[in-house]
């Protein structure tokens, strides 16, 4: 009697022939909500998205935390009931569980969140213990859109700002490391990404100017300083800090003996 391998149909979630690998779910929260199973979009009910998104950001939490955060205006028992309903709905979305329910709630092992990818890349860069890096290391995640645009829950607003700061610090750290390694072209790309995300952030502009000075591209350094000074004056009515001006002056005088134009 012939023995046939079990196959998995994409619609039912049964195992695929010969792979022996479980499906991989990608949870996208940066730039908008989305869930994919092996590259194919998965529809998630609107209400259940909130729970899945929260776990995608927090990674794991107590049931009481999830209930209280997602239904802040509800009585405790009502919030817990809402949580049970959302878990039930999520279990019906896919053949495999998306959420692990033990003492705490967490994404199932086969679900990967882009927020987690961003966090891992940022932690490695800021700790200074990441492997050899380049513009491909974590940059796609670092440069992706903001967290859940169009969502205005209090927890989303808080996490959105936290992630914005995290990615900016990570991009600046990466630009500085690439500059130190003499990889100026890559450093410029990374620093420009940080400047694009926050044009009025002085530390981002400083990282970009530092690259230009390191490669002795004085005209670009001075031009970027003048653009930043003009933008700050027009938008906020302030001037760059003396530290940034001193950086540019030191770079310019150290190479050419010239000076930076005064405002």
N, C-alpha and C positions, 0 to 999 in steps of 0.2 A: 504494500500500500504506500503510495507516494506521500511524502510529507511536504506540505506547502508552507512557505513563510507567510506570516501574517502581514497584511498590507494595511496602510492607513489612507483612507480617503480624506482629502482636505476639508470636506464638508462635515465629516463626522468626528475627525480627530483620532481615528484609529491608527496604530503604528505604521509607519512607512516601510515598504519592503526593503529588507537588508540593511537599513541604517542603524537600527538599535538606539537611535538618539531621540530624546524627547523633544517636542517642539520648543522653540525659543520665542518668547514674547518680548517685544520692544515697546516700552511705555514712553511716549513722547509727551513732555510737559513744557518744554522750552519752545516758545513760538506758537503754542497752541496744543490742545489735547489730541492725542491719537494713540491707538493701540494696534500693533501689528503682530501677526503670528506667522513666523517664517516668511516675512516680507509682505504678507497680505493683510489688508486692513480688516480690523475686527470692530463691529458695531457694539458700543457700550451704552446702555440706557443713561439718560441725562443725570438722573439722581445718583446712580451708582458711580458715575465718573468722579464725583466729589470724594468718595471714600478711596477709590483707587488712586486718585491724584494725591490725596493726603499721605497715603502710605508710600507713594513714589517719592515724595519729598522727605518724609520723616524716616522712611525705611522700616521702622518698627515702633510700636507704641502700645500702651495699655488700652483696653477696651474703653475704660472710663474717659481717658484722654481723647480718644477719637470721637466718642459720643458727645462729650462736652464741647469740643472744638467745632464739630460740624453742625451741631444743633444747639448753639449757645443760648437761644431764647426759650428752649423747651425745658420742661420739668425733667429731672434725672431719669425717671422711669420711662417717660416718653422718648427721650433721647436714646436710651438703650434699646427701646423697641424699634426705633428708626434704624439703628445700627444693625440689628438682627435682620431687618427687612432688606437693607442694602447688601448685606453679606449673602443672603439668600439669592438676591438678583444677580450678584456677581458670579455665584456658583453656576448659574444657568447660562452665562454668556459664552463660556468655552468648555470643551470636554475636560480639560485639565484645570485644577484650581488655580486661580490667580492670587489668592490670599491664603497664607498659612495661619491657622488659628490654634495657637497653643496658649500659654499663659499670657502672651502678648500677640498682637496682630502684626503681620509683616507680609511683604510681597512674597509669593511663592518662589522657590529657587530658580525656576525657569523664566522669571520675569525680570528684565533689566530696565531700569529707569535712566533716562538721559541726565536727570539731576544727580543720580549716583555717579555717573560717568564724569560729570563736571566736578563733583566733589572730590573724586579720587585723583583726577588730574591736578586740581588746584592744591590739594594736600601735598602731593608729591613735589610739585614745583616750589611751594612755599617752605617745605621742610628741607629742600635742597638735596634730597636723597633719591631723586628720580634718575633713571638711566640717561644715556645720551639723548639729547632732545633736539628737535627741529620744529619747523612750522607745523608738521603733522602731529606732533605730540600734544594731544589734548586741545589743540586750537579749534577744531570743528565744534567741540562742545563749549569751549570758552567763548566762541564768537556767535553762538546760536542766539535766537531771540529771547526776549524776557519771559519770565515764568507766567504761564497761563494768561496771556493778554485778554482783557475783557472780563476777567473774574475779579470780583471786588470783596470777597470774603476777607475778614480781618487777618486770618492766618496767611492767606495768599499775599496780601500786601506786605506783611512782615517778612515772609520768606522771599518775596520778590526783591526787596531791598537788600536782604542778606546775600542773596545769590549775585546781585549786581556788584556789590562790594567785593565779594569773593573772586569773581571772574576778573575784575579790574586789577586787584592785587596780584593774581596769578599771571595775568598777561604782562604786567610790569616786571614781575620777577623773571619771567621767561625772556623778555626783551633784554634785561640786564645780563642774564646768563649768556645769551647768544652774543651780546656785545663783548663780554669778557673773553669769549672763545674766538673772537675775531670773525664771527659769521654775520657780517653787517647786513647783507641783503635780507636774510631771514629776520634779523632783529628789527629792521625797519618795518617789515610787514606786520610783525607782532605788535610793535609799538603803535603803528597806524591803526590797528584794530582797536586797541585801547582808547586811542584818541577819538576814533569814530564813535565808540560807545559812550564816551563822556568828554566832549570837546573842551569843557571848561575845567577839567580836572588837571591841576598843575603837575601832579606826579606822573600822569600819563604823558603829558607834553615833555616833561623833563626826561623821561625814558627815551623819547624820540630824539630830542636834542642831543642827548648823550651819545646816541649811535652816530649821528652826523659828526659830532666832534671827534669821536674815536676814529672815524675813517677820514678825518681831516677835510670833511665836506663843510667848510665854514659858511659858505653862502647859504646852504640849506639850513644850517643851525640858526643863523641870524634871521633868515626869512621866517622860519617856524616860530621863533621868539616874537618877532614883530606881529605876526598874525595872531598869536595867542594874546599878546598885550592889547591889540586892538579889539579882539573879541571880548576880553574881560572888561575893558572900559565901556564898550557899547552895551553889553548885556547886564553887567553887575555894577559898573561904575567904580571898579577897583583896579589896582595894578598888580602885576606879578610880584611874588615875594622877592626880597633881596637875595635869597638863596639861588633862585633861578637866574636872576640877572648876573650874579657873581659867577655862576657856572658858565654862562655864555661868555662873559668878559674874560674869564680865565682861559677858556678855550681859544678865543679869538686872539688875545694878546700873546698867548703862548705859541701861536703858529705864525701870525703875521705882524704882530706889534700894533695892529689896528685896535680900535675901540668900538663898543656897541653904541649905536646912536641913542642919545637920551630922549625920553618921552617929551 
